[in-house]
Amino acid sequence: MFEKIDIDSHKGKYLVYFEPELPHILKHQKADQVHFIIDANVANLYNEELKIVISQKNTIIIEATEKNKSLEQ
């Protein structure tokens, strides 16, 4: 089961879901409605486990620096 968090940012409101079972997300959501943001260190450490997610077109891999954590860019 996933956990849902309501976000109220300067760009508007949106929902973020945290799901421990990646196949569940990919099976039950439309591909164009799911976006993944993954820390580059996590992507490197868990490359094999995240292969199916990393290959998705809506996946963004970021360097988790303080500058990159801002939506102001």
Rosetta constraint file for C-alpha pairs under 8 A:
AtomPair CA 1 CA 19 HARMONIC 6.55 0.50
AtomPair CA 1 CA 20 HARMONIC 7.55 0.50
AtomPair CA 2 CA 17 HARMONIC 6.27 0.50
AtomPair CA 2 CA 18 HARMONIC 5.31 0.50
AtomPair CA 2 CA 19 HARMONIC 4.33 0.50
AtomPair CA 2 CA 20 HARMONIC 6.91 0.50
AtomPair CA 3 CA 17 HARMONIC 5.58 0.50
AtomPair CA 3 CA 18 HARMONIC 5.03 0.50
AtomPair CA 3 CA 19 HARMONIC 6.55 0.50
AtomPair CA 4 CA 15 HARMONIC 6.77 0.50
AtomPair CA 4 CA 16 HARMONIC 5.76 0.50
AtomPair CA 4 CA 17 HARMONIC 4.51 0.50
AtomPair CA 4 CA 18 HARMONIC 6.39 0.50
AtomPair CA 5 CA 15 HARMONIC 5.81 0.50
AtomPair CA 5 CA 16 HARMONIC 5.21 0.50
AtomPair CA 5 CA 17 HARMONIC 6.36 0.50
AtomPair CA 6 CA 13 HARMONIC 7.26 0.50
AtomPair CA 6 CA 14 HARMONIC 6.13 0.50
AtomPair CA 6 CA 15 HARMONIC 4.73 0.50
AtomPair CA 6 CA 16 HARMONIC 6.44 0.50
AtomPair CA 7 CA 13 HARMONIC 5.55 0.50
AtomPair CA 7 CA 14 HARMONIC 5.32 0.50
AtomPair CA 7 CA 15 HARMONIC 5.86 0.50
AtomPair CA 7 CA 16 HARMONIC 7.12 0.50
AtomPair CA 8 CA 12 HARMONIC 5.87 0.50
AtomPair CA 8 CA 13 HARMONIC 4.41 0.50
AtomPair CA 8 CA 14 HARMONIC 6.67 0.50
AtomPair CA 9 CA 13 HARMONIC 6.04 0.50
AtomPair CA 19 CA 24 HARMONIC 7.97 0.50
AtomPair CA 19 CA 25 HARMONIC 7.11 0.50
AtomPair CA 21 CA 25 HARMONIC 6.94 0.50
AtomPair CA 22 CA 26 HARMONIC 6.46 0.50
AtomPair CA 22 CA 53 HARMONIC 7.87 0.50
AtomPair CA 23 CA 27 HARMONIC 5.96 0.50
AtomPair CA 24 CA 28 HARMONIC 6.06 0.50
AtomPair CA 25 CA 29 HARMONIC 5.83 0.50
AtomPair CA 26 CA 30 HARMONIC 7.49 0.50
AtomPair CA 26 CA 31 HARMONIC 6.98 0.50
AtomPair CA 26 CA 34 HARMONIC 7.95 0.50
AtomPair CA 29 CA 33 HARMONIC 6.77 0.50
AtomPair CA 29 CA 34 HARMONIC 6.79 0.50
AtomPair CA 30 CA 34 HARMONIC 6.80 0.50
AtomPair CA 31 CA 58 HARMONIC 7.99 0.50
AtomPair CA 32 CA 58 HARMONIC 7.16 0.50
AtomPair CA 34 CA 58 HARMONIC 6.85 0.50
AtomPair CA 35 CA 58 HARMONIC 4.93 0.50
AtomPair CA 35 CA 59 HARMONIC 5.72 0.50
AtomPair CA 35 CA 60 HARMONIC 7.81 0.50
AtomPair CA 36 CA 53 HARMONIC 7.43 0.50
AtomPair CA 36 CA 58 HARMONIC 6.39 0.50
AtomPair CA 36 CA 59 HARMONIC 4.57 0.50
AtomPair CA 36 CA 60 HARMONIC 6.11 0.50
AtomPair CA 37 CA 59 HARMONIC 5.92 0.50
AtomPair CA 37 CA 60 HARMONIC 4.84 0.50
AtomPair CA 37 CA 61 HARMONIC 5.85 0.50
AtomPair CA 37 CA 62 HARMONIC 7.19 0.50
AtomPair CA 38 CA 42 HARMONIC 6.76 0.50
AtomPair CA 38 CA 43 HARMONIC 6.41 0.50
AtomPair CA 38 CA 59 HARMONIC 7.47 0.50
AtomPair CA 38 CA 60 HARMONIC 6.25 0.50
AtomPair CA 38 CA 61 HARMONIC 4.79 0.50
AtomPair CA 38 CA 62 HARMONIC 6.23 0.50
AtomPair CA 39 CA 43 HARMONIC 6.22 0.50
AtomPair CA 39 CA 61 HARMONIC 5.76 0.50
AtomPair CA 39 CA 62 HARMONIC 5.16 0.50
AtomPair CA 39 CA 63 HARMONIC 5.90 0.50
AtomPair CA 39 CA 64 HARMONIC 5.74 0.50
AtomPair CA 40 CA 44 HARMONIC 6.13 0.50
AtomPair CA 40 CA 61 HARMONIC 5.51 0.50
AtomPair CA 40 CA 62 HARMONIC 5.37 0.50
AtomPair CA 40 CA 63 HARMONIC 5.32 0.50
AtomPair CA 40 CA 64 HARMONIC 7.20 0.50
AtomPair CA 41 CA 45 HARMONIC 6.11 0.50
AtomPair CA 41 CA 63 HARMONIC 7.52 0.50
AtomPair CA 42 CA 46 HARMONIC 5.87 0.50
AtomPair CA 42 CA 47 HARMONIC 7.77 0.50
AtomPair CA 43 CA 47 HARMONIC 5.17 0.50
AtomPair CA 43 CA 50 HARMONIC 6.91 0.50
AtomPair CA 43 CA 54 HARMONIC 7.69 0.50
AtomPair CA 43 CA 61 HARMONIC 7.41 0.50
AtomPair CA 46 CA 50 HARMONIC 5.94 0.50
AtomPair CA 47 CA 51 HARMONIC 5.73 0.50
AtomPair CA 47 CA 54 HARMONIC 7.97 0.50
AtomPair CA 50 CA 54 HARMONIC 5.92 0.50
AtomPair CA 51 CA 55 HARMONIC 6.15 0.50
AtomPair CA 52 CA 56 HARMONIC 6.85 0.50
AtomPair CA 53 CA 59 HARMONIC 6.89 0.50
AtomPair CA 54 CA 59 HARMONIC 6.03 0.50
AtomPair CA 55 CA 59 HARMONIC 7.40 0.50
AtomPair CA 62 CA 68 HARMONIC 7.29 0.50
AtomPair CA 63 CA 68 HARMONIC 6.84 0.50
AtomPair CA 64 CA 68 HARMONIC 6.10 0.50
AtomPair CA 64 CA 69 HARMONIC 6.44 0.50
AtomPair CA 65 CA 69 HARMONIC 6.40 0.50
AtomPair CA 66 CA 70 HARMONIC 7.19 0.50
AtomPair CA 68 CA 73 HARMONIC 7.88 0.50
